[in-house]
Amino acid sequence: MTHLTRTPESRMMLFSGRSHPELADQVAASLGQELAPSSIYDFANGEIFVRYLESVRGSDAYVLQSHCENINTWIMEQLIMVDALKRASAARITVIAPFYAYARQDKKHRGREPITARLIADLFKTAGADRLMTVDLHTSQIQGFFDGPVDHLFALPILADYISENYGGDKITVVSPDAGRVRVAERWTDVLNAPLAIIHKRRDPEVANEVKVFEVVGDVKDRVCVLVDDMIDTGGTITKAADVLFEQGASDVIVAATHGVLSDPATERILDSRISEVVLTDTLPIPEERLSEKITVLPIAPLIAQAINEVFTDGSVTNLFGSAHG
């Protein structure tokens, strides 16, 4: 197989799908670039049409699309955008998916189940993508599903800076909401120089196959607990975890997560909980009606723009993160 490489005279071109235009505009502004003009629309039967309005031949193309609500539509649109670039002779195509769809389906739990996170990677490769860029994958192993370079960006520095500025001090404890998030939480402890606690779930021996007992491993009494996760979907995990922390004597609970999926009834659950603040980034568009005074949204565009610039200039994406990268 012949791999296309960027020639010295390649030009950067940034393309955006229709799922999160605000983010695309912010990334373009951070790069000092204009979004490449394109015509994208739906036919009456729902099929998507894409055409670029200027030459892309020999370009270093970056295709940005957030996999948010109507998730399958936006994946298909991004695949068609990549195919159009490949057929128009772009030199290198980088797919940017700030939130990688189907990341929770990264392994088979039982027989006769798919590994859909791998399928998504295969689809982008088949469409013509040379490189993949994403933020805070649900599990790091997904990087191995794509046959090519994967730039795995971390929102931790952005979120941790906010937490330090607003809740700094020696009373912070970083909390992993379950055993699967411990690796991520450990990175937080390094950055915040704070101890770690873990919420351990186990089955209630007196109630078969239904109720789980939550136990806190670590000292949270009179501590400001920072619950960290990669995403908040319905809000069930974090609100239950917060209840357990308060039962164990926590003085306050803050939540930090990269992706605000916020499916119903997440906003209502957060509002009704004792959580003081939920800090997210805008990798996904969050409609006004899902926001509340408890939810803070930080911009991810500068991080994505920095990473694009490093890739375009053959710099180091890893150096953006220092010890946070692992």
N, C-alpha and C positions, 0 to 999 in steps of 0.2 A: 504494500500500500504506500502511495506517495503522500507525504504530509506537506501541506502548504505552509510556508513560513512567511512571516511579514518581511517585506523588502524595505530597505532604508527609506524609500520614497513613499511608503504606505501612509495613508491619511486615516485619522480616527473618524469613525462615523458612529453616532449613537442613535439607535432606533427604539421606539417605544410602542408597545401594544396599548390597548385601551383600558386595561384593568385599573391602573393607578397613575393617571396622567400627572398628578401633583408631584409624585415622587420623581418621575422622569424629568419634569421641568426643573426640580431642585438639583438633581444630579447634573443635568446639562449646565445649569448656572454655576455649580461648583467647579465644573471643568472648563468653564468659559467657552462652551460649545453650543451650537444650535442643534436641536433635534433634526435628524434627516427627514425631509418631507416624504410622506407616504399617503396612499389612499387605502383605507381599510374599512370595509363595510360588510354587512350581512345580506345575503340573498333572501328572498321571501321564505324559502324553506329552511333557513338557519345556517346554510353554508357560508363560510367566511372567505372573502376575497381580499388579497393583499397585492398592492403594486407600489414600487418605489418610484418617486417622481424625478430622481436624478441618478446619474451613473454611480454604481457602487463597485465597479471593476477595480480590483487591486486594493480595496480598502481593508482596514482593520475594523471589523464591524462588531458592535456591542448591542445585543438585543435584550432590552429590559422588559420584564413582565412579572408582576406579582400574581401568584396563584391564590387569589382570594375567592370570595363567593362567586358562584357560577364557575367553579374551579375547572371543570372539564372544558368549558368554552375557552378559557384563557390559556390553558395548556395547548389546545388545538391551534389557537391563533398564533402562539409563539412558534409552534412547529412549522406552520405555514410560512411565517416570516423568515425562519431559518432556511427553509427550502427555497424561497424566492431569492435570498441572498446567495445561496450556493449556486443556483442556476444563472445568477447574474455575475458570477465570477468574483465575488468578494475573496480577498486573499486569506483572511482568517475570521472565523465567526465565534464569538464568545457569547454564550447564553447566560444572562444574569437573571436568576430567580431568587430574589431576596428571601422569600418563603418557598421552600421546596415542597411541592405537593406530594402527598402520599408518603411522607417521610415516616409516619408511624407504622406503615406496612413494610418494614425493613427486614422481616424474617418470618418464617412459618412457625406459628405457635402450635398448630395442629395439622393433621394431614389434609390434603386437598385444598390448601389455601395458597393464594398468590404471594409473590414478593413484588408488590407493585412499585416500590421505590426503585427497584432495579429496572423494571419495565420502563419507567419514565426516563431513566438515564439512557436506556437503549434507544428509545424513540428519538431523543435529541441527537444522539450519535448518528442514527440512520438518516435523520433529516439533514445533517451536514454540520453539526456543531463541532468545533475543534477544542473548545474549552468551556468549562462550567464555572460560574461564580455564584456563591450563595452565602447566606448568613445563618449562623447557628443551626446547623442540621440537628434533627432530633437524636440521631446517633452518628458518630464519626465514621462508622463503617460504610456509610452510604457513599463516601468519597471513592471507595473502591469499586462502586458499581459502574462508574463512567470510564470508558476507555479513552482517557486523555487527561490533561491537567485539570485539577479542581482547586479553585481558590476558595477555601473555607474561611469566611470572615467571622469575627467575633464582635458582638455588641457590648461585651463585658466592660471595656474601658469607658464607653459612653455612659452606661448605666451606673457603673461603680463611681465615676466622678460625681454624678448627681447625688448618689447616696452619701458619699463622703462629705459633700458640701452641705447637705441638708440634715444628715443624721450622724455626722462624724463624732468620734469619741471612743472611749474604751469600753462602752457598754453594748457594742454591737455583737451579735452572734449570727453567723450565716447558717441558714437552715435548708437542708435538702428535703423536699416533700416526699421523697421515696428513695429506695436504694439505687434506682436507675439514674438518678441525677447527682449522685455523690461526686463523680468526677468533675462535673461542672461546678458544683459547690466548692470543691477544693481549690479551684482556680480563684474563686471569689475570696476565699480565706487568705490566699497569698496577697491579693491586691489590697484588701481592706485590713490586713493584719489582724484578723478576728478569728475566734474559735469556731468550730463546726459542730452543728447538731444535726441529727438525722431523724426523720419520722419513719418509724418502722411499722409496717402493717402486718398483722397476722390474724388468722381466723380465730374467732371465738370458739373455744372447744365445746361450749355448751349449745351452740346453734350451728348446725351443719350447713356448710357451703353458702352461707349468706352473709352474716355480719362480720365485719373486720374490726379488730381492736387496734387502736393507734397508740404506739408507745414512742416516747421521745428519748432518743439516745443522746445524751449530752446535757449540759446545764443551760437552761433558758430562764431560770427564775430571776426576775427584776432586770431582764435583758431586753434590748431592742432587737427583735428578731427580723432578719432580712431573708424572706423566703425567695429562693431563686429557682426559675424554671425556664425552659426554652419557649413555651407558649402557654397562653391561657385560652382554652376553648370554651367550655360551658361554665368554668369557674368552680366546679365541684371539688376538685382536688385541693385547690389553695384555700377555699373557705373552710373546709373540714380541717385542714392542717392548721389554720389560724385558730380555730376553736380549741384544738388540742394544746397549742402553745399557750393560749391564755389560761387554760385549765392548769397548766404546769407553772403558772406564775409569771409569764412574759409580761413586760410592762407595755410593749407596743409591738405591732406586727406590720412590716412593710413588705410589699411584694415587688420583685423585679423580674420581668420577663421580656424576651425579645419580640415575640410575635403575638399581637393582640387579635386572635381570631374572634373572640367574644361572641360566640354563638349564644342564642337565647338559652337559658335565662342568666347569662354571665353578669351583665350590668346590674341586674336586680340583686343577684346574690352578693356581689361586691358591695353594693349600697347597703344591704341589710346586715352585712358582716361588721365585725369590730376592727377590720383592717383599716389602717389610717390612710394608706396611699398605695396605689398600684402604678408602677412606673413601667412604661412600654416604649417601644420604638415604632416608627411608622413604616415598617417593612410591608405591612398590609394597610389598606385604607380603612379607617375607622369612621363609620357614619356618625354624624352629629348626635343622633338619637341613642347611640350606644356609649356615648361619653357621659361622664358625671364629674362632680367636683373631686371625687376620689381618684380619678384616672389622669395621669400625666403622660403625655406622649412626646418623646424626644426624637429629633431628626436623625435618620440613618443616612441621608444623601451624602454628607461629607465623607463618611467612611467608604461608601461605594465608589465615589468619585476618586478618592485617594487610591483605592485598589485598581481601578481602571487605569489610572495614570501610571501606576507601577508596572502593570502588565504591558501597557503600550510602550513604555520606555525601557522594557526589559529590566526593571528594577526588582525589588524583593517585597512581595506581599507579606511574607512572614514577619519581616521587620516592623510592620505596622503594629504588631501586637506584643512583641517582647515575650515575657514569661506567660502571657495569657494564652499563647498558642501552644496547643498540645495534642 
